[in-house]
Amino acid sequence: MILPIRTARLQLRDFVHDDFDAVHAYASDADVTRFMFYGPRTEDETRLYFEHVIAAQTVTPRTLWELAIVRTTDDRLIGACDLTFDGRGEADLGFILARDAWGHGYATEGARALVVAAFQSLGASRVFATCDIGNHASARVLEKAGLRREATLERHIFAKGTWWTSFLYAIAVEQWTGDPI
């Protein structure tokens, strides 16, 4: 995949060390991480995560594409989106945005761009994602990105001291229209 990926309002690029403060700002926000299986993160937890993301950029073959979402109007890092590939060519899609970037369509724009990249550049056979059944905003983003709800996963992961029930969304390459979305 050739980076950065540019959309109408965003640039998706690899993280660099100077991004740490912006990442920690959203990763430590309890509202932002409410529906995540982790967080809010301490500075040390963010640092460990961030080091993992930077190191993953040099792994061959690359299976983790954790990218910074940068708003082009002000060159501000507003979040992250990612594709994590398993051994079968399926990619797990994720995204997280700083709270002040919510409600502007940035998550949808980034998710759509990653679906396109997964199929056109990375040869994915399927893109899937999960979101908590109470996270209506993320469910809508996944639908707008072309994924379809396939299942409800009852108690599929234990995190933050509780069992989570999530929706499973997916789109196979055969279902994808090939549009740049």
RAZIPE-V563294 format. One record per run of one state. SS is the DSSP state (A for helix, B for strand, O for the rest). FROM is the first residue (numbers start at 1). LEN is the number of residues. If there is no record, write none. Layout:
# RAZIPE-V563294
ss->(SS | SS)
from->(FROM | FROM)
len->(LEN | LEN)
This chain:
# RAZIPE-V563294
ss->(O | B | O | B | O | A | O | A | O | B | O | B | O | B | O | A | O | A | O | B | O | A | O | B | O | B | O)
from->(1 | 5 | 7 | 10 | 15 | 17 | 28 | 43 | 57 | 64 | 72 | 76 | 86 | 90 | 98 | 99 | 102 | 106 | 121 | 126 | 133 | 136 | 145 | 148 | 160 | 162 | 173)
len->(4 | 2 | 3 | 5 | 2 | 11 | 15 | 14 | 7 | 8 | 4 | 10 | 4 | 8 | 1 | 3 | 4 | 15 | 5 | 7 | 3 | 9 | 3 | 12 | 2 | 11 | 9)
